[in-house]
Amino acid sequence: MTDLSGTRFNYVELSVSETARSRAFYEEAFGWAFADYGPGYSATATGDTDLGLDASTKAPPLPVIESRNLAATRTAVLAAGGKLTRDIYGFPGGSRFEFTDPDGNRLAVWQQD
């Protein structure tokens, strides 16, 4: 069995209608600092469990799991009965895949570059 220690939730992406408005809310309500990653995306970068605000989609919240071995985690997810909704793809800072669990919950797994 592949060692998947260190795999943990570390990110949640929320769909928002207006990044600036949502960012202002979370900054005021919780004192969180955000960085912009393009015109419609802002995120915290605490290194703990961070929050992404995505104005480009109207999807339900997306919990994201960090992995040290993306390919092995993908294999384990599929073997356990998960279904890929988006195979491994790259983005600035890393790669990830998206899947649903046996109950239809949508999640993602990412690995930092």
HELIX and SHEET records of a PDB file:
HELIX    1   1 THR A   19  PHE A   30  1                                  12    
HELIX    2   2 LEU A   70  ALA A   79  1                                  10    
SHEET    1   A 8 ALA A  35  ASP A  36  0                                        
SHEET    2   A 8 TYR A  41  ALA A  43 -1                                        
SHEET    3   A 8 ASP A  50  ASP A  54 -1                                        
SHEET    4   A 8 ARG A   8  SER A  15  1                                        
SHEET    5   A 8 LEU A  62  GLU A  66 -1                                        
SHEET    6   A 8 ARG A 106  GLN A 112  1                                        
SHEET    7   A 8 GLY A  94  THR A 100 -1                                        
SHEET    8   A 8 LYS A  83  PHE A  91 -1                                        
END                                                                             
